[in-house]
Amino acid sequence: MSRQRVLYLNTVSRSLRAAVVGFALHEPETSDAPQVEVDAVIPYQSVHEAILDGWRVVHFPDQRLDINPEQVGAFGYEFILERMVGEND
């Protein structure tokens, strides 16, 4: 049976090659605890790097032209990625 891993990557722009400034990883486990530790190392430097490692983008940041870059907020542009894993992975 396959299970879905979900990775949120927050970047400084909408580009797949933009620098990652934040992330959250959600594993397919029964737990409500956050899975990002204080001082955790960001697993990828860009969304492109995550794609090369087998992650698939399932959500891109809003592409509306009326968004002012200063209004994006502290977390930057959010990409949501997934990776399917089997029970033995």
DRENMAR-598996 format. One record per residue: residue number from 1; x, y, z of N, C-alpha, C in turn. Coordinates in Angstrom, 1 decimal. Layout:
N
<rec seq="NUM" n_east="X" n_north="Y" n_up="Z" ca_east="X" ca_north="Y" ca_up="Z" c_east="X" c_north="Y" c_up="Z"/>
...
# end
This chain:
89
<rec seq="1" n_east="0.8" n_north="-1.2" n_up="0.0" ca_east="0.0" ca_north="0.0" ca_up="0.0" c_east="0.9" c_north="1.2" c_up="0.0"/>
<rec seq="2" n_east="0.6" n_north="2.2" n_up="-0.8" ca_east="1.3" ca_north="3.5" ca_up="-0.9" c_east="0.7" c_north="4.5" c_up="0.1"/>
<rec seq="3" n_east="1.6" n_north="5.3" n_up="0.6" ca_east="1.2" ca_north="6.4" ca_up="1.5" c_east="1.8" c_north="7.7" c_up="1.0"/>
<rec seq="4" n_east="1.2" n_north="8.8" n_up="1.3" ca_east="1.6" ca_north="10.1" ca_up="0.8" c_east="2.4" c_north="10.9" c_up="1.8"/>
<rec seq="5" n_east="3.6" n_north="11.3" n_up="1.4" ca_east="4.4" ca_north="12.3" ca_up="2.2" c_east="4.1" c_north="13.6" c_up="1.6"/>
<rec seq="6" n_east="4.0" n_north="14.6" n_up="2.5" ca_east="3.7" ca_north="16.0" ca_up="2.0" c_east="4.8" c_north="16.9" c_up="2.5"/>
<rec seq="7" n_east="5.3" n_north="17.7" n_up="1.6" ca_east="6.3" ca_north="18.7" ca_up="1.9" c_east="5.9" c_north="20.1" c_up="1.5"/>
<rec seq="8" n_east="5.9" n_north="21.0" n_up="2.4" ca_east="5.7" ca_north="22.4" ca_up="2.1" c_east="7.0" c_north="23.1" c_up="2.0"/>
<rec seq="9" n_east="7.3" n_north="23.8" n_up="0.9" ca_east="8.5" ca_north="24.6" ca_up="0.8" c_east="8.1" c_north="26.0" c_up="0.5"/>
<rec seq="10" n_east="8.6" n_north="26.9" n_up="1.3" ca_east="8.4" ca_north="28.4" ca_up="1.2" c_east="9.6" c_north="29.0" c_up="0.6"/>
<rec seq="11" n_east="9.4" n_north="29.8" n_up="-0.5" ca_east="10.5" ca_north="30.3" ca_up="-1.3" c_east="10.4" c_north="31.9" c_up="-1.3"/>
<rec seq="12" n_east="11.5" n_north="32.5" n_up="-1.8" ca_east="11.5" ca_north="34.0" ca_up="-1.9" c_east="10.8" c_north="34.5" c_up="-3.2"/>
<rec seq="13" n_east="10.5" n_north="33.6" n_up="-4.1" ca_east="9.8" ca_north="34.0" ca_up="-5.3" c_east="9.0" c_north="32.8" c_up="-5.9"/>
<rec seq="14" n_east="8.3" n_north="33.0" n_up="-7.0" ca_east="7.5" ca_north="31.9" ca_up="-7.5" c_east="8.3" c_north="30.9" c_up="-8.4"/>
<rec seq="15" n_east="9.6" n_north="31.2" n_up="-8.6" ca_east="10.5" ca_north="30.4" ca_up="-9.4" c_east="10.8" c_north="29.1" c_up="-8.7"/>
<rec seq="16" n_east="10.8" n_north="28.0" n_up="-9.5" ca_east="11.2" ca_north="26.7" ca_up="-9.0" c_east="12.6" c_north="26.7" c_up="-8.5"/>
<rec seq="17" n_east="13.4" n_north="27.6" n_up="-8.9" ca_east="14.8" ca_north="27.6" ca_up="-8.5" c_east="15.1" c_north="28.7" c_up="-7.4"/>
<rec seq="18" n_east="14.0" n_north="29.3" n_up="-6.9" ca_east="14.2" ca_north="30.3" ca_up="-5.9" c_east="14.7" c_north="29.7" c_up="-4.6"/>
<rec seq="19" n_east="15.3" n_north="30.4" n_up="-3.8" ca_east="15.8" ca_north="29.9" ca_up="-2.5" c_east="14.7" c_north="29.6" c_up="-1.5"/>
<rec seq="20" n_east="14.8" n_north="28.5" n_up="-0.9" ca_east="13.8" ca_north="28.0" ca_up="0.1" c_east="14.2" c_north="28.7" c_up="1.5"/>
<rec seq="21" n_east="13.1" n_north="29.3" n_up="2.1" ca_east="13.3" ca_north="30.0" ca_up="3.4" c_east="12.6" c_north="29.3" c_up="4.5"/>
<rec seq="22" n_east="11.7" n_north="28.3" n_up="4.2" ca_east="11.0" ca_north="27.6" ca_up="5.3" c_east="10.4" c_north="26.4" c_up="4.7"/>
<rec seq="23" n_east="10.1" n_north="25.4" n_up="5.6" ca_east="9.5" ca_north="24.2" ca_up="5.2" c_east="8.8" c_north="23.5" c_up="6.3"/>
<rec seq="24" n_east="7.9" n_north="22.5" n_up="5.9" ca_east="7.3" ca_north="21.7" ca_up="6.9" c_east="7.1" c_north="20.3" c_up="6.2"/>
<rec seq="25" n_east="7.4" n_north="19.3" n_up="6.9" ca_east="7.3" ca_north="17.9" ca_up="6.3" c_east="6.3" c_north="17.1" c_up="7.1"/>
<rec seq="26" n_east="5.3" n_north="16.6" n_up="6.4" ca_east="4.2" ca_north="15.8" ca_up="7.1" c_east="4.3" c_north="14.3" c_up="6.6"/>
<rec seq="27" n_east="4.7" n_north="13.5" n_up="7.5" ca_east="4.9" ca_north="12.1" ca_up="7.2" c_east="3.5" c_north="11.3" c_up="7.4"/>
<rec seq="28" n_east="3.3" n_north="10.2" n_up="6.7" ca_east="2.1" ca_north="9.4" ca_up="6.8" c_east="2.1" c_north="8.6" c_up="8.1"/>
<rec seq="29" n_east="2.0" n_north="9.3" n_up="9.2" ca_east="2.0" ca_north="8.6" ca_up="10.5" c_east="0.9" c_north="9.1" c_up="11.3"/>
<rec seq="30" n_east="0.4" n_north="8.4" n_up="12.3" ca_east="-0.6" ca_north="8.8" ca_up="13.1" c_east="0.0" c_north="9.6" c_up="14.3"/>
<rec seq="31" n_east="0.1" n_north="10.9" n_up="14.1" ca_east="0.7" ca_north="11.8" ca_up="15.1" c_east="0.2" c_north="13.3" c_up="14.8"/>
<rec seq="32" n_east="-0.1" n_north="14.0" n_up="15.8" ca_east="-0.5" ca_north="15.4" ca_up="15.7" c_east="0.7" c_north="16.3" c_up="16.0"/>
<rec seq="33" n_east="1.8" n_north="15.7" n_up="16.4" ca_east="3.0" ca_north="16.5" ca_up="16.8" c_east="3.6" c_north="17.1" c_up="15.5"/>
<rec seq="34" n_east="4.1" n_north="18.3" n_up="15.6" ca_east="4.9" ca_north="18.9" ca_up="14.5" c_east="6.1" c_north="18.1" c_up="14.1"/>
<rec seq="35" n_east="6.4" n_north="18.0" n_up="12.8" ca_east="7.5" ca_north="17.2" ca_up="12.4" c_east="8.7" c_north="18.0" c_up="11.9"/>
<rec seq="36" n_east="8.7" n_north="19.3" n_up="12.3" ca_east="9.8" ca_north="20.2" ca_up="12.1" c_east="10.4" c_north="20.6" c_up="13.4"/>
<rec seq="37" n_east="11.6" n_north="20.3" n_up="13.6" ca_east="12.3" ca_north="20.7" ca_up="14.9" c_east="12.9" c_north="22.1" c_up="14.8"/>
<rec seq="38" n_east="13.0" n_north="22.7" n_up="16.0" ca_east="13.7" ca_north="23.9" ca_up="16.1" c_east="15.1" c_north="23.8" c_up="15.5"/>
<rec seq="39" n_east="15.6" n_north="24.7" n_up="14.7" ca_east="16.9" ca_north="24.6" ca_up="14.1" c_east="17.1" c_north="23.5" c_up="13.1"/>
<rec seq="40" n_east="16.0" n_north="23.0" n_up="12.6" ca_east="16.1" ca_north="21.9" ca_up="11.6" c_east="16.7" c_north="22.4" c_up="10.3"/>
<rec seq="41" n_east="17.5" n_north="21.6" n_up="9.7" ca_east="18.1" ca_north="22.0" ca_up="8.4" c_east="17.1" c_north="21.9" c_up="7.3"/>
<rec seq="42" n_east="17.0" n_north="22.9" n_up="6.5" ca_east="16.1" ca_north="22.8" ca_up="5.3" c_east="16.6" c_north="21.7" c_up="4.4"/>
<rec seq="43" n_east="15.7" n_north="20.8" n_up="4.0" ca_east="16.2" ca_north="19.6" ca_up="3.2" c_east="16.6" c_north="19.9" c_up="1.8"/>
<rec seq="44" n_east="16.1" n_north="21.0" n_up="1.2" ca_east="16.4" ca_north="21.4" ca_up="-0.2" c_east="16.6" c_north="22.9" c_up="-0.3"/>
<rec seq="45" n_east="17.5" n_north="23.3" n_up="-1.2" ca_east="17.8" ca_north="24.7" ca_up="-1.4" c_east="16.8" c_north="25.3" c_up="-2.3"/>
<rec seq="46" n_east="16.1" n_north="24.5" n_up="-3.1" ca_east="15.1" ca_north="25.0" ca_up="-4.1" c_east="14.0" c_north="23.9" c_up="-4.3"/>
<rec seq="47" n_east="12.9" n_north="24.3" n_up="-4.9" ca_east="11.9" ca_north="23.4" ca_up="-5.3" c_east="12.4" c_north="22.5" c_up="-6.4"/>
<rec seq="48" n_east="13.2" n_north="23.1" n_up="-7.3" ca_east="13.8" ca_north="22.3" ca_up="-8.4" c_east="14.6" c_north="21.1" c_up="-7.8"/>
<rec seq="49" n_east="15.4" n_north="21.4" n_up="-6.8" ca_east="16.2" ca_north="20.4" ca_up="-6.2" c_east="15.3" c_north="19.2" c_up="-5.6"/>
<rec seq="50" n_east="14.2" n_north="19.6" n_up="-5.0" ca_east="13.3" ca_north="18.6" ca_up="-4.5" c_east="12.7" c_north="17.7" c_up="-5.6"/>
<rec seq="51" n_east="12.4" n_north="18.4" n_up="-6.7" ca_east="11.8" ca_north="17.7" ca_up="-7.8" c_east="12.9" c_north="16.7" c_up="-8.4"/>
<rec seq="52" n_east="14.1" n_north="17.1" n_up="-8.4" ca_east="15.2" ca_north="16.2" ca_up="-8.9" c_east="15.3" c_north="15.0" c_up="-8.0"/>
<rec seq="53" n_east="14.9" n_north="15.1" n_up="-6.7" ca_east="15.0" ca_north="14.1" ca_up="-5.7" c_east="13.8" c_north="13.2" c_up="-5.7"/>
<rec seq="54" n_east="12.8" n_north="13.5" n_up="-6.6" ca_east="11.6" ca_north="12.6" ca_up="-6.7" c_east="10.3" c_north="13.2" c_up="-6.1"/>
<rec seq="55" n_east="10.3" n_north="14.4" n_up="-5.6" ca_east="9.1" ca_north="15.0" ca_up="-5.1" c_east="8.3" c_north="15.6" c_up="-6.3"/>
<rec seq="56" n_east="7.0" n_north="15.6" n_up="-6.2" ca_east="6.1" ca_north="16.1" ca_up="-7.3" c_east="5.4" c_north="17.3" c_up="-6.7"/>
<rec seq="57" n_east="5.3" n_north="18.4" n_up="-7.5" ca_east="4.6" ca_north="19.6" ca_up="-7.1" c_east="3.1" c_north="19.4" c_up="-7.3"/>
<rec seq="58" n_east="2.3" n_north="19.5" n_up="-6.2" ca_east="0.9" ca_north="19.4" ca_up="-6.4" c_east="0.1" c_north="20.7" c_up="-6.2"/>
<rec seq="59" n_east="0.9" n_north="21.8" n_up="-5.8" ca_east="0.3" ca_north="23.1" ca_up="-5.6" c_east="1.4" c_north="24.1" c_up="-5.8"/>
<rec seq="60" n_east="1.1" n_north="25.1" n_up="-6.7" ca_east="2.0" ca_north="26.2" ca_up="-7.0" c_east="1.5" c_north="27.4" c_up="-6.3"/>
<rec seq="61" n_east="2.4" n_north="28.4" n_up="-5.9" ca_east="1.9" ca_north="29.6" ca_up="-5.3" c_east="0.9" c_north="30.4" c_up="-6.3"/>
<rec seq="62" n_east="0.1" n_north="31.2" n_up="-5.7" ca_east="-0.8" ca_north="32.0" ca_up="-6.4" c_east="-0.1" c_north="32.8" c_up="-7.5"/>
<rec seq="63" n_east="-0.6" n_north="32.7" n_up="-8.7" ca_east="0.1" ca_north="33.4" ca_up="-9.9" c_east="-0.6" c_north="34.7" c_up="-10.3"/>
<rec seq="64" n_east="-1.5" n_north="35.2" n_up="-9.4" ca_east="-2.2" ca_north="36.5" ca_up="-9.8" c_east="-1.2" c_north="37.6" c_up="-9.9"/>
<rec seq="65" n_east="-1.4" n_north="38.5" n_up="-10.8" ca_east="-0.5" ca_north="39.6" ca_up="-11.0" c_east="-0.7" c_north="40.7" c_up="-10.1"/>
<rec seq="66" n_east="-1.8" n_north="40.7" n_up="-9.3" ca_east="-2.1" ca_north="41.9" ca_up="-8.5" c_east="-1.5" c_north="41.7" c_up="-7.1"/>
<rec seq="67" n_east="-0.7" n_north="40.7" n_up="-6.9" ca_east="-0.1" ca_north="40.5" ca_up="-5.6" c_east="1.2" c_north="41.3" c_up="-5.5"/>
<rec seq="68" n_east="1.3" n_north="42.2" n_up="-4.5" ca_east="2.5" ca_north="43.0" ca_up="-4.3" c_east="3.5" c_north="42.1" c_up="-3.6"/>
<rec seq="69" n_east="4.8" n_north="42.0" n_up="-4.0" ca_east="5.8" ca_north="41.2" ca_up="-3.4" c_east="5.9" c_north="41.4" c_up="-1.9"/>
<rec seq="70" n_east="5.7" n_north="42.7" n_up="-1.4" ca_east="5.8" ca_north="43.0" ca_up="0.0" c_east="4.6" c_north="42.4" c_up="0.8"/>
<rec seq="71" n_east="3.6" n_north="42.0" n_up="0.1" ca_east="2.4" ca_north="41.4" ca_up="0.8" c_east="2.4" c_north="39.9" c_up="0.9"/>
<rec seq="72" n_east="3.4" n_north="39.3" n_up="0.5" ca_east="3.5" ca_north="37.8" ca_up="0.5" c_east="3.5" c_north="37.3" c_up="1.9"/>
<rec seq="73" n_east="4.2" n_north="38.0" n_up="2.8" ca_east="4.2" ca_north="37.6" ca_up="4.2" c_east="5.5" c_north="37.0" c_up="4.6"/>
<rec seq="74" n_east="5.6" n_north="36.6" n_up="5.8" ca_east="6.9" ca_north="36.1" ca_up="6.4" c_east="7.3" c_north="34.7" c_up="5.8"/>
<rec seq="75" n_east="6.3" n_north="34.0" n_up="5.3" ca_east="6.6" ca_north="32.6" ca_up="4.9" c_east="6.9" c_north="32.5" c_up="3.4"/>
<rec seq="76" n_east="6.9" n_north="33.6" n_up="2.7" ca_east="7.2" ca_north="33.6" ca_up="1.2" c_east="6.1" c_north="32.9" c_up="0.4"/>
<rec seq="77" n_east="6.6" n_north="32.4" n_up="-0.7" ca_east="5.7" ca_north="31.7" ca_up="-1.7" c_east="5.6" c_north="30.2" c_up="-1.3"/>
<rec seq="78" n_east="4.4" n_north="29.7" n_up="-1.2" ca_east="4.3" ca_north="28.3" ca_up="-0.7" c_east="4.1" c_north="27.3" c_up="-1.9"/>
<rec seq="79" n_east="4.9" n_north="26.3" n_up="-2.0" ca_east="4.8" ca_north="25.2" ca_up="-2.9" c_east="4.5" c_north="24.0" c_up="-2.0"/>
<rec seq="80" n_east="3.5" n_north="23.1" n_up="-2.5" ca_east="3.2" ca_north="21.9" ca_up="-1.8" c_east="3.6" c_north="20.8" c_up="-2.7"/>
<rec seq="81" n_east="4.4" n_north="19.8" n_up="-2.2" ca_east="4.9" ca_north="18.7" ca_up="-2.9" c_east="4.5" c_north="17.4" c_up="-2.3"/>
<rec seq="82" n_east="4.5" n_north="16.3" n_up="-3.0" ca_east="4.2" ca_north="15.0" ca_up="-2.5" c_east="5.2" c_north="14.0" c_up="-3.0"/>
<rec seq="83" n_east="5.3" n_north="12.9" n_up="-2.2" ca_east="6.1" ca_north="11.8" ca_up="-2.6" c_east="5.3" c_north="10.6" c_up="-2.1"/>
<rec seq="84" n_east="5.1" n_north="9.6" n_up="-2.9" ca_east="4.4" ca_north="8.4" ca_up="-2.5" c_east="5.5" c_north="7.4" c_up="-2.1"/>
<rec seq="85" n_east="5.2" n_north="6.7" n_up="-1.0" ca_east="6.1" ca_north="5.7" ca_up="-0.4" c_east="5.4" c_north="4.4" c_up="-0.1"/>
<rec seq="86" n_east="6.1" n_north="3.3" n_up="-0.3" ca_east="5.5" ca_north="2.0" ca_up="0.0" c_east="5.7" c_north="1.7" c_up="1.5"/>
<rec seq="87" n_east="5.2" n_north="0.7" n_up="2.0" ca_east="5.3" ca_north="0.3" ca_up="3.4" c_east="6.8" c_north="0.0" c_up="3.8"/>
<rec seq="88" n_east="7.6" n_north="-0.4" n_up="2.8" ca_east="9.0" ca_north="-0.8" ca_up="3.1" c_east="10.0" c_north="0.3" c_up="2.9"/>
<rec seq="89" n_east="9.5" n_north="1.5" n_up="2.4" ca_east="10.4" ca_north="2.6" ca_up="2.2" c_east="10.8" c_north="3.4" c_up="3.4"/>
# end
